[in-house]
Amino acid sequence: MKRMEAKGRKLIRELILSSEASGPSYEKSNSENEAFGVCKGEEIIVIGWIHRLRKLKSVTFLILRDRSGLLQCILTPEQTEQLNPTLESVVKLSGRCAPSKNDYGHVELVVESVEMVSQALPELPIQINGTALEVQLDTLLENRVLALRHPKEQAIFKIQAAIGDVFRDFLKSRDFTEIHTPKLVKEGAEGGSNVFKLDYFGETAYLAQSPQFYKQMMVIAGMERVFEVGSVFRAEAHSTSRHLNEYVSLDLEMGFIEHEDELMALETELLRFVFSQLGENFESELSLLEVTLPKVPLEIPKLKLEEAIEILKTQYGKTELEGDLDPEGEKLISHHMFKESGSEFLFLTHYPQRKRPMYTMPCGESETHSFDLIFRGVEITTGGRRIHQYQTLVDAMRKKGLDPSMYTSYLEAFKYGVPPHGGLAIGLERLTALLLGFSNIRRTSLFPRDGQRLVP
């Protein structure tokens, strides 16, 4: 075996793009080095996974995969025997570029030496080298790491990562500061029972349901505009296609607002920016997943919750609704407004006080200055104005049956001058699922945590 030189690994994409840049010049010459001048006959080392294998009598076609793409490699029978290749094994191949017309580009690697880096078992639990993963969701999740090697699975999480990146970019451009808040807390933000309780050196602590208190504290601290991308935890014993017990929340909070309409306008602009950036920079991933990006109107339609309930009662016979919408109601009102306005987005506003957390700003005797954003029939955002007066907040806690003495560190911040403020939170996995057309949120969670899953 020829000893490999101590040279750096080449990414497959570099070789493919180099060959494409050279064009069809290989048709003009039989000399490999002349025809493929971009490689200049230099030795190339590539390392990756074996994506496909095709063994013929005199040659083996090995398709190598790394994060950047696929490359056709040509092995002799002797090299194949020495390598003993199996699908998904990691191999190091050294050779020289040659011009080629194949399904993966205008170049192939004529292999001169081979090395098995990590041998995969001959039988894979799922087959990942087809155009789609033909497995049930449970099987996919049980073999999550292997499944994530499939291009479509990776495309999901590249798009999801981009949503988080664009969320950051948009808010930073508007003078928001990114913060990182504790996930071990003494006080539950929502004041309910759906919290994960744990022992914290002899004290009772909780996993944070939300960064809500800390977002408000940072506004009060004078930063005025803050955001966070982080995990939150809800101890809800559900098993639905739209809920997780741990998910990523895109949170923001801003001071000196006069009305929740400012928050809705900001989110509208944010979503327009997110989808425009995805369209510009992730065309291949969107195409691979057969996704058409939604059009966000300059102004998303708004509807008071009580008006939505009345429409559902009178036009759709849903007489059981009171104070909120069930999943079917969200789908129906979304469909109704799409027919009316052509918008896949709908803001529902003025939720009742009994349905909103104690920090939500009241509106009149029974409503609140709050909203949800419905996208394709599912709620993706909850937001609204917050109470900024100390005594009003204490009274709201008591009205909810909460003991203000359990929230002393939070309340302390409200004694020293608090600007009017508000914010919102977007569920990242849910937004990704709806955008990409998945009916189950677990498809857009890397390692879902629900009532049945703690591994992988």
C-alpha positions in Angstrom: 0.0 0.0 0.0 1.4 3.4 -0.9 2.0 5.6 2.1 -0.3 8.6 2.2 1.4 11.9 2.4 0.7 14.2 5.4 -1.6 16.5 3.4 -4.8 18.1 4.5 -8.2 16.6 3.6 -10.0 18.1 0.7 -13.7 18.8 0.9 -15.7 17.1 -1.8 -17.5 20.4 -2.7 -14.1 22.0 -3.4 -13.3 19.3 -6.0 -16.8 19.5 -7.6 -16.8 23.3 -7.8 -13.3 23.3 -9.2 -14.3 20.9 -11.9 -17.5 22.9 -12.8 -15.4 26.1 -13.0 -13.2 24.4 -15.5 -16.1 23.6 -17.7 -16.2 21.0 -20.4 -12.5 21.5 -21.3 -11.9 17.8 -20.8 -13.6 17.1 -24.1 -10.8 18.8 -26.0 -7.9 16.7 -24.8 -7.1 13.1 -23.9 -4.4 14.2 -21.4 -5.7 14.1 -17.9 -3.4 16.8 -16.6 -4.1 19.1 -19.6 -7.8 18.5 -19.6 -8.2 18.9 -15.9 -5.8 21.8 -15.1 -7.6 22.8 -11.9 -6.1 19.7 -10.1 -2.8 19.8 -11.9 -2.2 16.1 -11.3 -1.8 16.7 -7.6 -2.5 14.0 -5.0 -5.8 14.5 -3.3 -6.9 13.1 0.0 -10.6 12.8 0.9 -12.2 11.3 4.0 -15.9 10.5 4.4 -18.6 8.0 4.6 -19.3 5.3 1.9 -22.6 6.4 0.5 -23.0 3.9 -2.3 -21.0 0.9 -3.7 -21.1 -0.7 -7.1 -18.7 -3.5 -7.7 -18.0 -4.6 -11.2 -15.5 -7.3 -12.4 -12.7 -4.8 -13.2 -13.6 -1.7 -11.2 -15.5 -0.5 -8.1 -17.5 2.7 -8.1 -17.5 4.1 -4.5 -19.5 7.2 -3.8 -18.0 9.1 -0.9 -20.0 11.5 1.2 -18.9 14.3 3.5 -20.8 17.4 4.8 -20.2 19.2 1.5 -21.5 16.6 -1.0 -20.9 13.4 -2.9 -17.8 12.3 -5.0 -17.4 9.3 -7.3 -14.2 7.4 -6.6 -12.7 4.6 -8.8 -11.1 1.6 -7.1 -9.4 -1.5 -8.5 -10.5 -4.9 -7.4 -7.3 -5.2 -5.3 -8.0 -1.9 -3.5 -11.6 -3.0 -2.9 -10.5 -6.3 -1.4 -8.0 -4.5 0.8 -10.6 -2.0 2.0 -13.5 -4.5 2.5 -16.0 -1.7 2.2 -19.4 -1.6 3.8 -22.0 1.2 3.5 -21.5 4.0 6.0 -18.0 3.0 6.9 -15.6 6.0 7.2 -12.6 5.7 4.7 -9.6 7.8 3.7 -8.8 7.7 0.0 -5.9 9.2 -1.8 -5.6 9.6 -5.5 -5.7 12.0 -8.4 -8.6 13.9 -10.0 -9.8 12.9 -13.4 -12.5 14.5 -15.6 -15.7 12.6 -15.7 -19.4 12.9 -16.6 -21.3 11.4 -13.7 -24.3 12.0 -11.5 -22.2 13.8 -8.9 -20.2 16.3 -10.9 -17.5 16.7 -13.6 -14.8 15.0 -11.6 -13.9 11.7 -10.1 -11.1 10.4 -7.9 -8.9 7.7 -9.4 -7.8 6.1 -6.1 -4.2 5.2 -5.5 -4.3 4.2 -1.8 -7.0 3.3 0.6 -7.4 3.2 4.4 -10.4 2.0 6.5 -10.9 4.5 9.3 -14.0 3.1 10.9 -15.8 0.0 9.7 -19.6 0.0 9.8 -21.6 -3.1 10.5 -22.7 -4.8 7.3 -26.4 -4.7 8.2 -27.8 -1.2 8.8 -30.9 -0.8 11.0 -32.3 1.7 8.4 -31.3 2.4 4.8 -30.2 6.0 4.4 -28.9 6.1 0.8 -32.2 6.3 -1.0 -34.1 9.4 -2.0 -36.2 9.2 1.1 -36.2 7.5 4.4 -38.9 4.9 4.2 -39.4 4.3 7.9 -41.9 5.0 10.6 -41.4 7.9 12.9 -40.6 5.8 15.9 -38.0 3.8 14.0 -36.5 7.0 12.7 -36.2 8.5 16.2 -34.8 5.3 17.6 -32.0 5.4 15.0 -31.7 9.2 15.1 -28.0 9.6 14.5 -27.9 7.3 11.5 -31.1 8.9 10.1 -29.6 12.3 10.4 -27.0 11.3 7.7 -29.8 11.4 5.1 -29.7 14.7 3.1 -33.3 15.5 3.7 -33.0 15.1 7.5 -30.0 17.3 7.5 -31.8 19.9 5.4 -34.5 20.2 8.1 -32.0 21.2 10.7 -29.9 23.4 8.4 -33.1 25.4 7.8 -34.0 25.4 11.5 -30.5 26.7 12.4 -30.9 29.4 9.8 -34.2 30.5 11.4 -32.4 31.0 14.7 -29.5 32.8 13.0 -31.8 35.2 11.1 -33.9 35.8 14.2 -30.6 36.9 15.9 -29.5 39.0 12.9 -32.8 40.8 12.6 -33.1 41.7 16.3 -29.4 42.8 16.6 -30.0 45.1 13.6 -32.7 46.7 15.7 -30.5 47.2 18.8 -31.6 44.1 20.7 -29.1 42.4 23.0 -28.8 38.6 23.2 -29.0 37.3 26.8 -28.6 33.9 28.4 -30.9 33.2 31.3 -30.9 30.5 34.0 -32.7 27.2 33.4 -32.6 26.3 37.0 -35.0 28.6 38.8 -36.6 29.1 42.2 -39.9 30.6 40.9 -42.1 29.2 38.1 -42.9 31.8 35.5 -46.4 30.7 34.7 -47.5 30.1 38.2 -49.0 26.7 37.3 -48.3 23.1 38.1 -46.7 22.1 34.8 -43.1 22.5 36.0 -40.3 20.0 36.4 -39.4 19.9 40.1 -35.9 18.9 41.3 -33.7 18.9 44.4 -31.2 21.7 44.4 -28.8 21.0 47.3 -31.7 20.5 49.7 -33.9 23.3 48.2 -36.7 22.9 45.7 -35.9 24.2 42.2 -37.6 24.0 38.9 -36.6 23.8 35.2 -37.5 27.1 33.6 -40.8 27.1 31.7 -39.8 30.4 30.1 -37.2 33.1 30.4 -40.1 35.6 31.0 -39.0 36.9 34.4 -35.4 37.4 33.3 -36.4 39.1 30.1 -38.4 41.6 32.0 -35.7 42.1 34.5 -33.2 42.9 31.8 -35.6 45.5 30.3 -36.0 47.0 33.7 -32.2 46.9 34.2 -31.9 49.4 31.3 -31.1 47.2 28.4 -34.6 47.9 27.0 -34.4 45.4 24.1 -33.3 41.8 24.7 -33.8 38.4 23.2 -32.9 34.8 23.9 -32.7 31.5 21.9 -32.9 28.7 24.4 -34.5 25.6 25.8 -37.6 25.7 28.0 -39.4 22.9 29.8 -43.1 22.1 30.3 -44.1 19.2 32.5 -47.4 18.6 30.6 -48.5 14.9 30.4 -49.6 15.2 26.8 -48.8 13.1 23.8 -49.8 15.2 20.8 -48.2 15.9 17.5 -47.7 19.5 18.3 -46.2 19.5 21.9 -42.8 18.7 23.4 -41.7 18.7 27.0 -38.5 20.4 26.0 -38.3 22.8 23.1 -36.4 25.8 21.8 -38.1 29.2 22.4 -37.3 32.3 20.4 -38.0 35.0 23.0 -37.8 38.8 22.8 -38.8 41.6 25.2 -38.8 45.4 24.5 -39.3 48.4 26.6 -41.1 51.7 26.1 -43.9 50.3 24.0 -47.4 51.9 24.0 -49.4 49.1 22.5 -49.1 45.4 21.6 -49.6 46.4 18.0 -45.9 47.4 18.0 -45.0 43.8 18.9 -47.2 42.4 16.2 -45.7 44.8 13.6 -42.2 43.8 14.7 -43.0 40.1 14.4 -44.6 40.6 10.9 -41.4 42.3 9.8 -39.3 39.6 11.4 -41.1 36.8 9.6 -40.9 38.6 6.3 -37.1 38.8 6.8 -36.7 35.2 7.9 -38.5 33.8 4.9 -36.7 36.1 2.5 -33.3 35.0 3.8 -34.3 31.4 3.6 -35.4 31.8 0.0 -32.1 33.6 -0.9 -29.7 31.3 0.9 -31.3 27.8 1.2 -32.8 27.2 -2.2 -31.2 23.7 -2.4 -32.5 22.6 1.0 -36.0 24.0 0.3 -36.1 22.3 -3.1 -34.9 19.0 -1.6 -37.8 19.1 0.9 -40.2 20.4 -1.8 -41.1 23.5 0.3 -42.8 26.6 -0.9 -42.2 29.5 1.4 -45.3 31.4 2.6 -46.0 35.0 1.7 -46.2 37.2 4.8 -48.5 40.2 4.1 -47.3 43.7 4.9 -49.9 43.6 7.7 -51.1 40.3 9.1 -54.9 40.2 9.6 -56.0 40.6 13.3 -59.2 39.3 14.9 -60.3 39.5 18.5 -60.6 36.1 20.1 -64.3 36.6 21.0 -65.0 37.5 17.3 -63.2 34.4 16.2 -65.3 32.3 18.6 -68.5 33.8 17.3 -67.5 33.0 13.7 -66.8 29.4 14.7 -70.1 29.1 16.6 -72.3 30.6 13.9 -70.6 29.4 10.7 -69.0 26.1 11.8 -71.2 24.9 14.7 -68.5 24.9 17.3 -70.7 25.9 20.3 -68.4 24.4 23.0 -65.7 27.1 22.8 -65.4 29.6 25.6 -62.4 31.9 26.3 -60.0 30.0 24.0 -59.7 27.9 20.9 -59.0 24.2 20.7 -56.7 22.8 17.9 -59.7 22.2 15.6 -60.9 25.8 16.2 -57.4 27.2 15.4 -57.5 25.2 12.1 -61.0 26.3 11.2 -60.5 30.0 11.9 -57.2 29.9 10.1 -58.9 28.4 7.0 -61.7 30.9 7.3 -59.4 33.9 7.3 -57.3 32.4 4.5 -60.4 32.4 2.3 -61.2 35.9 3.4 -57.7 37.5 3.1 -55.4 35.0 1.4 -53.1 35.1 4.4 -51.7 32.0 6.1 -51.1 34.1 9.2 -53.6 35.4 11.7 -53.2 37.4 14.9 -55.8 36.5 17.5 -56.0 39.3 20.2 -57.6 40.2 23.5 -57.4 36.8 25.3 -59.3 36.7 28.6 -57.5 37.3 31.8 -58.2 33.9 33.2 -56.4 32.4 30.2 -53.2 34.5 30.5 -50.4 34.5 33.0 -50.5 37.0 35.9 -47.9 39.4 34.4 -50.2 40.1 31.3 -51.5 43.6 31.1 -55.3 43.7 31.7 -57.6 45.3 29.1 -60.9 46.4 30.7 -62.6 44.1 33.2 -61.9 40.7 31.6 -59.6 40.9 28.6 -55.8 41.4 28.2 -53.5 43.2 25.9 -52.3 39.9 24.4 -52.2 38.0 21.2 -51.4 34.6 19.6 -50.1 34.2 16.0 -51.7 31.4 14.1 -49.8 30.0 11.1 -51.4 27.3 8.9 -53.9 26.5 11.6 -51.5 26.2 14.6 -50.4 28.7 17.2 -46.7 29.5 16.9 -46.5 32.7 19.0 -47.8 34.0 22.3 -47.2 37.6 23.2 -48.5 40.8 24.7 -47.9 43.8 27.0 -46.8 43.2 30.6 -47.8 44.8 33.8 -45.2 47.4 34.8 -46.6 48.8 38.1 -45.6 47.0 41.2 -48.9 47.0 43.1 -50.9 46.1 40.0 -48.6 43.1 39.5 -49.0 42.0 43.2 -52.8 42.3 42.8 -52.8 40.2 39.6 -50.8 37.5 41.4 -53.3 37.4 44.2 -56.2 37.3 41.8 -54.6 34.2 40.2 -54.3 32.6 43.7 -50.5 33.1 43.8 -48.5 34.1 46.9 -46.4 37.2 46.1 -43.9 36.2 48.8 -42.9 33.3 46.4 -41.8 35.9 43.8 -39.8 38.3 45.9 -36.7 38.5 43.6 -38.9 39.1 40.6 -41.1 41.7 42.3 -38.1 43.5 43.8 -37.2 44.8 40.3 -40.6 46.5 40.0 -40.0 48.9 42.9 -37.5 51.1 41.2 -39.0 52.4 38.0 -40.2 50.1 35.2 -40.9 51.2 31.6 -44.0 50.0 29.8 -42.9 46.8 28.0 -43.9 43.7 26.3 -42.7 40.7 24.3 -43.4 37.4 22.6 -42.1 33.9 22.2 -42.0 31.7 19.1 -41.6 27.9 19.3 -38.7 27.0 17.0 -39.6 23.4 16.4 -43.2 24.1 15.8 -42.5 26.9 13.3 -40.0 24.7 11.5 -42.5 21.8 11.3 -45.3 24.0 9.9 -43.0 25.7 7.4 -41.7 22.4 6.1 -45.1 20.7 6.1 -44.5 18.1 8.8 -47.6 17.0 10.8 -45.5 15.9 13.8 -43.2 18.3 15.7 -40.9 15.4 16.6 -39.6 15.5 13.0 -38.1 18.9 13.7 -36.6 18.1 17.1 -33.1 16.7 17.0 -33.7 14.5 20.1 -37.3 14.9 21.1 -38.3 14.9 24.8 -41.8 13.9 25.5 -43.6 11.6 27.9 -42.0 8.5 26.4 -38.5 9.6 25.4 -35.3 10.3 27.3 -33.0 8.6 24.8 -31.1 9.0 22.6 
